[in-house]
Amino acid sequence: MFIYNITTQVSWGIHEEWLKWQLSEHIPQIMDKGCFLKYQILKLLEIDDTEGPTYAIQYYAESKADYNRHIELYAPELRKTASARWGEQFVSFRTLMQVVH
């Protein structure tokens, strides 16, 4: 199992609308592609949130091939959509993890 983790700090001015958009539009678009089995959203605690809250969205892929398919075929357009909608009001970084046990 592989976990594709996207950690995003969102400005206070948009964070509620951004989270609603994630749940109603963005995440369903990702899940509809069939590359991931499930996802979860987490809010980071005990960090400096002066600029805004930070969330981690984790997508679970059964194989590296499923993850690669997402990255190659769908991720570029999804990232463009997010940037066009929210501009510089968020910053994200991505990691890939493999479940060991």
N, C-alpha and C positions, 0 to 999 in steps of 0.2 A: 504494500500500500504506500502511496506517495501523497504528501500533503503539500499543496501549493498555497503558500501563505502570502497574503498581501496586507501589509501594515500601512495604515494611512492616518496621517494627522490632518484634521479638517478644521478650518477656521470656525470660530464660534458663530459667526454670522450666517453660516449655511449648514451647520452640522445636523440640525433636525431635518431639514429638507433633503440633504444629501443621504441621510440614513433611510428616509422614506423611499427615495429614488432607488437606492441599493435594493431594498426589499421588494419594491413593486415592479421595477424595470430591469435594472442591471443584472442582478443575480439570476432572475428567471431567464434572461437571455443567455447567460453563461450555462446554466443548468440544462436548457433546452438543446444544447449542442451535443449532449450525450458523452462528454469527456469525463465528467465527474459523477460520483455516486451520491455524494451528499456535501453539505457545507455547514459551517457554523460561523457566527459573528461573535466576537469578543471585544469588550472594551478594556483597554489597558488601565490599570489602577496604579496608584502610588508613583506617578510620573509627573513631570512638569507639564501642566495643561494650560499654561498662560496663553499660548497661541490658539489653543483649541483642543478638543478631545482626540484621542488616538484609538483607532479600532484595528483589529486584525480579523480578516475574513479568510477562513481556511476552507479550501476545496479538496476533497478526497478523491484521488484517482486510483483505479485498480492497478494500472500499469504505467510505466514511464512513457510508453507509446501513446497512451491516452492523453497524458500531460503534454507531450510533444505536439500532438495533433491540435490541442487547444492553442498552444503558443504559436505554432506555424500558421494555422488557418484562421483563427478567430481573435486572438489577443490584440493584434495591431489595430484592427478596426474598433474594437471595444475601448481601447485606450484613447483613440482619437475622439470617440464620442464623449468620454468622460472629460477630456481636456477641453473640448469645445463647449461643453455645458458648464463646467465649474472653473475653468481658467486656472489661475494660480492660487486658488483658495484651498488647495489641498496639496499634500506631498505624500508620495507612496514609495515604498520599496518592497521588493518581492524576493522570496526565498523558496526553495524547493527542499523538502525534507522527506526522508524515507523512514517509515515506521520500522523499528528494529525488533520491538517486542510488544 
